[in-house]
């Protein structure tokens, strides 16, 4: 009985690792992890109110 439980846990962990590995998608293809988008921020060279 112990072998069956241990085998089930190992198979479940391997399945979870495979599922999480397949789900990661960081190439902006949609879903999964997305790359951050850089937004330009305007910067003043001289202070206002001279």
Phi and psi restraints in degrees (range 20) as a CNS / XPLOR table:
assign (resid 1 and name C) (resid 2 and name N)
       (resid 2 and name CA) (resid 2 and name C) 1.0 -62.6 20.0 2
assign (resid 2 and name N) (resid 2 and name CA)
       (resid 2 and name C) (resid 3 and name N) 1.0 -39.2 20.0 2
assign (resid 2 and name C) (resid 3 and name N)
       (resid 3 and name CA) (resid 3 and name C) 1.0 -64.2 20.0 2
assign (resid 3 and name N) (resid 3 and name CA)
       (resid 3 and name C) (resid 4 and name N) 1.0 -38.3 20.0 2
assign (resid 3 and name C) (resid 4 and name N)
       (resid 4 and name CA) (resid 4 and name C) 1.0 -65.3 20.0 2
assign (resid 4 and name N) (resid 4 and name CA)
       (resid 4 and name C) (resid 5 and name N) 1.0 -43.0 20.0 2
assign (resid 4 and name C) (resid 5 and name N)
       (resid 5 and name CA) (resid 5 and name C) 1.0 -66.1 20.0 2
assign (resid 5 and name N) (resid 5 and name CA)
       (resid 5 and name C) (resid 6 and name N) 1.0 -45.0 20.0 2
assign (resid 5 and name C) (resid 6 and name N)
       (resid 6 and name CA) (resid 6 and name C) 1.0 -62.8 20.0 2
assign (resid 6 and name N) (resid 6 and name CA)
       (resid 6 and name C) (resid 7 and name N) 1.0 -43.1 20.0 2
assign (resid 6 and name C) (resid 7 and name N)
       (resid 7 and name CA) (resid 7 and name C) 1.0 -62.3 20.0 2
assign (resid 7 and name N) (resid 7 and name CA)
       (resid 7 and name C) (resid 8 and name N) 1.0 -41.6 20.0 2
assign (resid 7 and name C) (resid 8 and name N)
       (resid 8 and name CA) (resid 8 and name C) 1.0 -63.8 20.0 2
assign (resid 8 and name N) (resid 8 and name CA)
       (resid 8 and name C) (resid 9 and name N) 1.0 -40.8 20.0 2
assign (resid 8 and name C) (resid 9 and name N)
       (resid 9 and name CA) (resid 9 and name C) 1.0 -65.3 20.0 2
assign (resid 9 and name N) (resid 9 and name CA)
       (resid 9 and name C) (resid 10 and name N) 1.0 -43.6 20.0 2
assign (resid 9 and name C) (resid 10 and name N)
       (resid 10 and name CA) (resid 10 and name C) 1.0 -63.4 20.0 2
assign (resid 10 and name N) (resid 10 and name CA)
       (resid 10 and name C) (resid 11 and name N) 1.0 -44.3 20.0 2
assign (resid 10 and name C) (resid 11 and name N)
       (resid 11 and name CA) (resid 11 and name C) 1.0 -64.4 20.0 2
assign (resid 11 and name N) (resid 11 and name CA)
       (resid 11 and name C) (resid 12 and name N) 1.0 -40.7 20.0 2
assign (resid 11 and name C) (resid 12 and name N)
       (resid 12 and name CA) (resid 12 and name C) 1.0 -64.4 20.0 2
assign (resid 12 and name N) (resid 12 and name CA)
       (resid 12 and name C) (resid 13 and name N) 1.0 -42.2 20.0 2
assign (resid 12 and name C) (resid 13 and name N)
       (resid 13 and name CA) (resid 13 and name C) 1.0 -65.9 20.0 2
assign (resid 13 and name N) (resid 13 and name CA)
       (resid 13 and name C) (resid 14 and name N) 1.0 -41.8 20.0 2
assign (resid 13 and name C) (resid 14 and name N)
       (resid 14 and name CA) (resid 14 and name C) 1.0 -64.3 20.0 2
assign (resid 14 and name N) (resid 14 and name CA)
       (resid 14 and name C) (resid 15 and name N) 1.0 -40.3 20.0 2
assign (resid 14 and name C) (resid 15 and name N)
       (resid 15 and name CA) (resid 15 and name C) 1.0 -64.4 20.0 2
assign (resid 15 and name N) (resid 15 and name CA)
       (resid 15 and name C) (resid 16 and name N) 1.0 -40.0 20.0 2
assign (resid 15 and name C) (resid 16 and name N)
       (resid 16 and name CA) (resid 16 and name C) 1.0 -65.3 20.0 2
assign (resid 16 and name N) (resid 16 and name CA)
       (resid 16 and name C) (resid 17 and name N) 1.0 -43.0 20.0 2
assign (resid 16 and name C) (resid 17 and name N)
       (resid 17 and name CA) (resid 17 and name C) 1.0 -63.2 20.0 2
assign (resid 17 and name N) (resid 17 and name CA)
       (resid 17 and name C) (resid 18 and name N) 1.0 -41.6 20.0 2
assign (resid 17 and name C) (resid 18 and name N)
       (resid 18 and name CA) (resid 18 and name C) 1.0 -64.9 20.0 2
assign (resid 18 and name N) (resid 18 and name CA)
       (resid 18 and name C) (resid 19 and name N) 1.0 -43.1 20.0 2
assign (resid 18 and name C) (resid 19 and name N)
       (resid 19 and name CA) (resid 19 and name C) 1.0 -64.1 20.0 2
assign (resid 19 and name N) (resid 19 and name CA)
       (resid 19 and name C) (resid 20 and name N) 1.0 -43.5 20.0 2
assign (resid 19 and name C) (resid 20 and name N)
       (resid 20 and name CA) (resid 20 and name C) 1.0 -68.3 20.0 2
assign (resid 20 and name N) (resid 20 and name CA)
       (resid 20 and name C) (resid 21 and name N) 1.0 -35.9 20.0 2
assign (resid 20 and name C) (resid 21 and name N)
       (resid 21 and name CA) (resid 21 and name C) 1.0 -68.2 20.0 2
assign (resid 21 and name N) (resid 21 and name CA)
       (resid 21 and name C) (resid 22 and name N) 1.0 -37.5 20.0 2
assign (resid 21 and name C) (resid 22 and name N)
       (resid 22 and name CA) (resid 22 and name C) 1.0 -72.7 20.0 2
assign (resid 22 and name N) (resid 22 and name CA)
       (resid 22 and name C) (resid 23 and name N) 1.0 -28.8 20.0 2
assign (resid 22 and name C) (resid 23 and name N)
       (resid 23 and name CA) (resid 23 and name C) 1.0 -80.7 20.0 2
assign (resid 23 and name N) (resid 23 and name CA)
       (resid 23 and name C) (resid 24 and name N) 1.0 -15.6 20.0 2
assign (resid 23 and name C) (resid 24 and name N)
       (resid 24 and name CA) (resid 24 and name C) 1.0 -79.6 20.0 2
assign (resid 24 and name N) (resid 24 and name CA)
       (resid 24 and name C) (resid 25 and name N) 1.0 125.8 20.0 2
assign (resid 24 and name C) (resid 25 and name N)
       (resid 25 and name CA) (resid 25 and name C) 1.0 -143.7 20.0 2
assign (resid 25 and name N) (resid 25 and name CA)
       (resid 25 and name C) (resid 26 and name N) 1.0 93.6 20.0 2
assign (resid 25 and name C) (resid 26 and name N)
       (resid 26 and name CA) (resid 26 and name C) 1.0 -107.7 20.0 2
assign (resid 26 and name N) (resid 26 and name CA)
       (resid 26 and name C) (resid 27 and name N) 1.0 30.8 20.0 2
assign (resid 26 and name C) (resid 27 and name N)
       (resid 27 and name CA) (resid 27 and name C) 1.0 -111.0 20.0 2
assign (resid 27 and name N) (resid 27 and name CA)
       (resid 27 and name C) (resid 28 and name N) 1.0 25.9 20.0 2
assign (resid 27 and name C) (resid 28 and name N)
       (resid 28 and name CA) (resid 28 and name C) 1.0 57.9 20.0 2
assign (resid 28 and name N) (resid 28 and name CA)
       (resid 28 and name C) (resid 29 and name N) 1.0 27.4 20.0 2
assign (resid 28 and name C) (resid 29 and name N)
       (resid 29 and name CA) (resid 29 and name C) 1.0 -84.5 20.0 2
assign (resid 29 and name N) (resid 29 and name CA)
       (resid 29 and name C) (resid 30 and name N) 1.0 1.0 20.0 2
assign (resid 29 and name C) (resid 30 and name N)
       (resid 30 and name CA) (resid 30 and name C) 1.0 102.7 20.0 2
assign (resid 30 and name N) (resid 30 and name CA)
       (resid 30 and name C) (resid 31 and name N) 1.0 130.3 20.0 2
assign (resid 30 and name C) (resid 31 and name N)
       (resid 31 and name CA) (resid 31 and name C) 1.0 75.7 20.0 2
assign (resid 31 and name N) (resid 31 and name CA)
       (resid 31 and name C) (resid 32 and name N) 1.0 165.9 20.0 2
assign (resid 31 and name C) (resid 32 and name N)
       (resid 32 and name CA) (resid 32 and name C) 1.0 69.5 20.0 2
assign (resid 32 and name N) (resid 32 and name CA)
       (resid 32 and name C) (resid 33 and name N) 1.0 -154.5 20.0 2
assign (resid 32 and name C) (resid 33 and name N)
       (resid 33 and name CA) (resid 33 and name C) 1.0 -78.2 20.0 2
assign (resid 33 and name N) (resid 33 and name CA)
       (resid 33 and name C) (resid 34 and name N) 1.0 136.5 20.0 2
assign (resid 33 and name C) (resid 34 and name N)
       (resid 34 and name CA) (resid 34 and name C) 1.0 -114.4 20.0 2
assign (resid 34 and name N) (resid 34 and name CA)
       (resid 34 and name C) (resid 35 and name N) 1.0 146.8 20.0 2
assign (resid 34 and name C) (resid 35 and name N)
       (resid 35 and name CA) (resid 35 and name C) 1.0 -72.0 20.0 2
assign (resid 35 and name N) (resid 35 and name CA)
       (resid 35 and name C) (resid 36 and name N) 1.0 139.5 20.0 2
assign (resid 35 and name C) (resid 36 and name N)
       (resid 36 and name CA) (resid 36 and name C) 1.0 -69.6 20.0 2
assign (resid 36 and name N) (resid 36 and name CA)
       (resid 36 and name C) (resid 37 and name N) 1.0 148.1 20.0 2
assign (resid 36 and name C) (resid 37 and name N)
       (resid 37 and name CA) (resid 37 and name C) 1.0 -100.3 20.0 2
assign (resid 37 and name N) (resid 37 and name CA)
       (resid 37 and name C) (resid 38 and name N) 1.0 127.8 20.0 2
assign (resid 37 and name C) (resid 38 and name N)
       (resid 38 and name CA) (resid 38 and name C) 1.0 -84.5 20.0 2
assign (resid 38 and name N) (resid 38 and name CA)
       (resid 38 and name C) (resid 39 and name N) 1.0 129.5 20.0 2
assign (resid 38 and name C) (resid 39 and name N)
       (resid 39 and name CA) (resid 39 and name C) 1.0 -111.1 20.0 2
assign (resid 39 and name N) (resid 39 and name CA)
       (resid 39 and name C) (resid 40 and name N) 1.0 127.5 20.0 2
assign (resid 39 and name C) (resid 40 and name N)
       (resid 40 and name CA) (resid 40 and name C) 1.0 -67.0 20.0 2
assign (resid 40 and name N) (resid 40 and name CA)
       (resid 40 and name C) (resid 41 and name N) 1.0 138.4 20.0 2
assign (resid 40 and name C) (resid 41 and name N)
       (resid 41 and name CA) (resid 41 and name C) 1.0 -114.3 20.0 2
assign (resid 41 and name N) (resid 41 and name CA)
       (resid 41 and name C) (resid 42 and name N) 1.0 123.1 20.0 2
assign (resid 41 and name C) (resid 42 and name N)
       (resid 42 and name CA) (resid 42 and name C) 1.0 -67.5 20.0 2
assign (resid 42 and name N) (resid 42 and name CA)
       (resid 42 and name C) (resid 43 and name N) 1.0 137.6 20.0 2
assign (resid 42 and name C) (resid 43 and name N)
       (resid 43 and name CA) (resid 43 and name C) 1.0 -125.9 20.0 2
assign (resid 43 and name N) (resid 43 and name CA)
       (resid 43 and name C) (resid 44 and name N) 1.0 132.0 20.0 2
assign (resid 43 and name C) (resid 44 and name N)
       (resid 44 and name CA) (resid 44 and name C) 1.0 -86.2 20.0 2
assign (resid 44 and name N) (resid 44 and name CA)
       (resid 44 and name C) (resid 45 and name N) 1.0 136.4 20.0 2
assign (resid 44 and name C) (resid 45 and name N)
       (resid 45 and name CA) (resid 45 and name C) 1.0 -81.6 20.0 2
assign (resid 45 and name N) (resid 45 and name CA)
       (resid 45 and name C) (resid 46 and name N) 1.0 -33.3 20.0 2
assign (resid 45 and name C) (resid 46 and name N)
       (resid 46 and name CA) (resid 46 and name C) 1.0 -121.6 20.0 2
assign (resid 46 and name N) (resid 46 and name CA)
       (resid 46 and name C) (resid 47 and name N) 1.0 142.4 20.0 2
assign (resid 46 and name C) (resid 47 and name N)
       (resid 47 and name CA) (resid 47 and name C) 1.0 -68.0 20.0 2
assign (resid 47 and name N) (resid 47 and name CA)
       (resid 47 and name C) (resid 48 and name N) 1.0 149.6 20.0 2
assign (resid 47 and name C) (resid 48 and name N)
       (resid 48 and name CA) (resid 48 and name C) 1.0 -78.9 20.0 2
assign (resid 48 and name N) (resid 48 and name CA)
       (resid 48 and name C) (resid 49 and name N) 1.0 158.0 20.0 2
assign (resid 48 and name C) (resid 49 and name N)
       (resid 49 and name CA) (resid 49 and name C) 1.0 84.2 20.0 2
assign (resid 49 and name N) (resid 49 and name CA)
       (resid 49 and name C) (resid 50 and name N) 1.0 37.3 20.0 2
